[in-house]
């Protein structure tokens, strides 16, 4: 699985980084999230799905 955060949709609610801190981090400049890396390790797929589900803006794209 791969993930990315759509920067045009993300509003910086921080829920993804709280849910999966190893997969998402927040920008020091604007507080918006981005994926640490596009490839999600198999053991972290459940957390990636949970982070995507908790995003109020649905800014996390899984592919």
N, C-alpha and C positions, 0 to 999 in steps of 0.2 A: 504494500500500500504506500501511496505517496500523499502528502498533504501540502497545501499552501494556504496562505491567508490573503484574501483579496483586499489590497490596501485601500481601494475605493469604497469598500463596504464597512471595514472594521472601524468601530467607534471607540476602541480602547476600554472595553468593559472589564478586561483582565481575567475573565472566567476561564479561558483556555489555558492561560499560564498558571492559574491556580489549580486547575484540574490535571494538567500534564506539563509540569515545569521543565521536564527534560526535552519536550517536543516544541514548546512555544516560549518565546521570550518577548519582552516589551521594549520598545524603542525608548531610549533616554530622551529623545527629542520631542516626540509627540505622544508617547504612551501607547501607540498602536502596536498590535502584535504582529509577529512574523514567525514562520516555522524555523526552528534551529537548523533543520535539514529537511530536504524534500522527502527522502526515504525514511519510512517509519519501520523500525525493527519489528519483527513478528510478535515479540513479547509485549510490545507497546501499542499494538493495534487497537485493543479495547479502550485504552486511555485516549487515543486519537479520536475514536468514534464518540466517546463520551464528551470530549472537548468540543467536537463539532456540534453535538446535540445541545450542549449548554450555551452555545454562542447565540445571544439574542438577535444579532444581525445576520446570522447564518453566513458569516464571512469565511468560514473554513471550508475549503474545497478538498474533497477526498477523491483520489483517482488511482 
